[in-house]
């Protein structure tokens, strides 16, 4: 079964718009001249079981006139909102939802003085991607990934001297990223379902403090008796998920890019993925879907849990439609 992840479709669309930004930046050995700094955006383990939802280093101090180059690993954006509210990920379009262009496509110039909306958009391909911004005015500037709520960074711009070197700052960022991935891996290794009689709870993990998401349902297949009710609960502040039993059917593509005459593509979110089905039991047949699930209080306002009772023995594979290309699939064996 071919698996589609949000990255491929939206990156294909973003490639059309990526040329709108001029990525400026120079490196000089002289400290009196503008200097180029690096921030790593995201990160992941080789199997994409752990996703780093952070900017590394989290905070960076640069001199007025310096350029920061954001180097991407994964599906993120860099958005300087200048005090405005973050744009929603999706916007209503008739009976469905589209991806918000303010999230998926680049905006603004290559310089920043603390005003206006400046954004990288989503990486347009799997190739290395970077976004550069030159800071022309002193100030403390917060920025965000508007794909992942709570993924935040800070650029401090000063007129005076900066004690840290670009190489030291990048090394600090790499160390922070490694710590994030290690914390996520440790959480994944310790994942276990909680059983209380005929009820089993599977928790989808993430950490705002350690800046990771676990893109797996469980470490191992879950074995339960017939009649067991499994409840999936999201405790991940960054990601939304689905719990989807396709019963052998082709999985829908979560995001589709539709070309528009004379403009950026339209990003269409799958109605099948977004729409919960009413069934409360599963016997190995039919399409069963939770719709989007998110952590309590998340901007998505999605439910945080979903329950399903298994009525027939079998081995059942299920998916998160948002992260299926990252191999977020689970197995439940009913005996």
Secondary structure by P-SEA (a helix, b strand, c coil): cccccaaaaaaaaacccccccccccccccccccbbbbbbbcbbbcccccbbbccccccbbbbcccbbbbbbbccbbbbbbccccccccccccccccccccccccccccccccccccbbbbcccccccccbbbbbbccbbbbbbbcccccccbbbbbbbcccccccaaaaaaaaaaaaaaaaaaaaaaaaabbbbbcccbbbbbbccccccccccccccccbbbbcccbbbbbbbccccccccccccccccccccbbbbbcccccbbbbcccccccccccccccccccccccbbbccccccccccbbbbbbccbbbbbbbccccccccbbbbbbcc
